[in-house]
Amino acid sequence: MIVLGVETSCDETSVSIVKDGKTVLSNEVLSQIDIHKEYGGVVPEIASREHVRGITFVFDQAIKKAKINYDEIDLIAVTQGPGLIGSLLIGVNAAKVVSLNYHIPIVGIHHIAGHIYANNIERDMEFPLLALVVSGGHTELIIMKEHYSFEKLGETLDDAVGEAYDKIARILGLPYPGGPQVDKLAQFGKDVFHFPRPMIDSEDYNFSFSGLKSHVINFHHNLTQRKETIDIIDFCSSFQEAVTDILVKKTQKAIQEYQVKQIIVAGGVAANKGLRQKMYEIITEVPVYFPQIKYCTDNAAMIAVAGYFKFQKDPIADDFMLNGYSRLDLK
């Protein structure tokens, strides 16, 4: 079964061709990082315009590199949310045009389901499993007892972990995107500031990063006001140690309560080297898996894989009322 995936939830224009939910025939990603770098973050209106400008080219490149034609595609899977509504609508409408022209069934995919299914590209998912979702807009622990079955154990009550990273990078004057810069510097520092670990010992599986973010920002402000020298490397390391301690401790708690066969980490922050090292070092009860770095950030291959398993479980295509949604529950 050959699935064409489309992903335009934020600032990456991506189209991919994946066979049988496993073999990636092509995965084209047109990044807008250099464009938004000037503004220190994604500007929704600019992102939408760039999607319009690049979507046809990315479709053509994906088909060309996969060495197939549209008549060979069995299913189209497109991100329908959550995300920037203007960006989502570009991908959804482009996918519907192809679906209509070539009579190919289409299904809408939740962006986080895509991130989770990026793990299936390299190895089969074994159930029940625990998914730690960490990205710019999401921080969640999810149990999956079978394919395309999601039970949320807990989530962030305020800021997502990726958002906290970006805010800390901004006050430190690090270039956009800031999260990877903080991670890079943290590898060479030490946890000398011992920032707080909010909700690390709470009875539930929820997270909170707003208080940690505010504490770190205020701490930096006070040091600046007193004209004290700030060791940015130790500052980044201290922040990252606090964040990863929380994520790993909550994951360990879930392992003890649920009899899972594997842990998978999903989302853009899954590329974080510090998180990878700590998860591998501390969690030894069950295997821990991360996607390849290129499948951690937004891409259409993960959407195609998710679409394959969604359609296998429930082979009912969406109609042409399929739409994009800035907010969308994972079901």
BELTA-V742591 format. One record per residue. N is the residue number from 0. SS is DSSP state (alpha for helix, beta for strand, coil for the rest). Layout:
n = (N N)
ss = (SS SS)
This chain:
n = (0 1 2 3 4 5 6 7 8 9 10 11 12 13 14 15 16 17 18 19 20 21 22 23 24 25 26 27 28 29 30 31 32 33 34 35 36 37 38 39 40 41 42 43 44 45 46 47 48 49 50 51 52 53 54 55 56 57 58 59 60 61 62 63 64 65 66 67 68 69 70 71 72 73 74 75 76 77 78 79 80 81 82 83 84 85 86 87 88 89 90 91 92 93 94 95 96 97 98 99 100 101 102 103 104 105 106 107 108 109 110 111 112 113 114 115 116 117 118 119 120 121 122 123 124 125 126 127 128 129 130 131 132 133 134 135 136 137 138 139 140 141 142 143 144 145 146 147 148 149 150 151 152 153 154 155 156 157 158 159 160 161 162 163 164 165 166 167 168 169 170 171 172 173 174 175 176 177 178 179 180 181 182 183 184 185 186 187 188 189 190 191 192 193 194 195 196 197 198 199 200 201 202 203 204 205 206 207 208 209 210 211 212 213 214 215 216 217 218 219 220 221 222 223 224 225 226 227 228 229 230 231 232 233 234 235 236 237 238 239 240 241 242 243 244 245 246 247 248 249 250 251 252 253 254 255 256 257 258 259 260 261 262 263 264 265 266 267 268 269 270 271 272 273 274 275 276 277 278 279 280 281 282 283 284 285 286 287 288 289 290 291 292 293 294 295 296 297 298 299 300 301 302 303 304 305 306 307 308 309 310 311 312 313 314 315 316 317 318 319 320 321 322 323 324 325 326 327 328 329 330)
ss = (coil beta beta beta beta beta beta coil coil coil coil beta beta beta beta beta beta beta beta coil coil coil beta beta beta beta beta beta beta beta beta coil alpha alpha alpha alpha alpha alpha alpha coil coil coil coil alpha alpha alpha alpha alpha alpha alpha alpha alpha alpha alpha alpha alpha alpha alpha alpha alpha alpha alpha alpha alpha alpha alpha coil coil coil alpha alpha alpha coil coil beta beta beta beta beta beta beta coil coil coil alpha alpha alpha alpha alpha alpha alpha alpha alpha alpha alpha alpha alpha alpha alpha alpha alpha alpha coil coil beta beta beta beta beta beta alpha alpha alpha alpha alpha alpha alpha alpha alpha alpha coil coil coil coil coil coil coil coil beta beta beta beta beta beta coil coil coil coil beta beta beta beta beta beta coil coil coil coil coil coil beta beta beta beta beta beta coil coil coil coil alpha alpha alpha alpha alpha alpha alpha alpha alpha alpha alpha coil coil coil coil coil coil alpha alpha alpha alpha alpha alpha alpha alpha alpha coil coil coil coil coil coil coil coil coil coil coil coil coil coil coil coil coil coil coil coil beta coil coil alpha alpha alpha alpha alpha alpha alpha alpha alpha alpha alpha alpha alpha alpha alpha alpha coil coil coil coil coil coil alpha alpha alpha alpha alpha alpha alpha alpha alpha alpha alpha alpha alpha alpha alpha alpha alpha alpha alpha alpha alpha alpha alpha alpha alpha alpha coil coil coil coil beta beta beta beta beta coil alpha alpha alpha alpha coil alpha alpha alpha alpha alpha alpha alpha alpha alpha alpha coil coil coil coil beta beta beta beta coil coil alpha alpha alpha alpha coil coil coil alpha alpha alpha alpha alpha alpha alpha alpha alpha alpha alpha alpha alpha alpha coil coil coil coil beta coil coil coil coil coil coil beta coil coil coil coil coil coil)
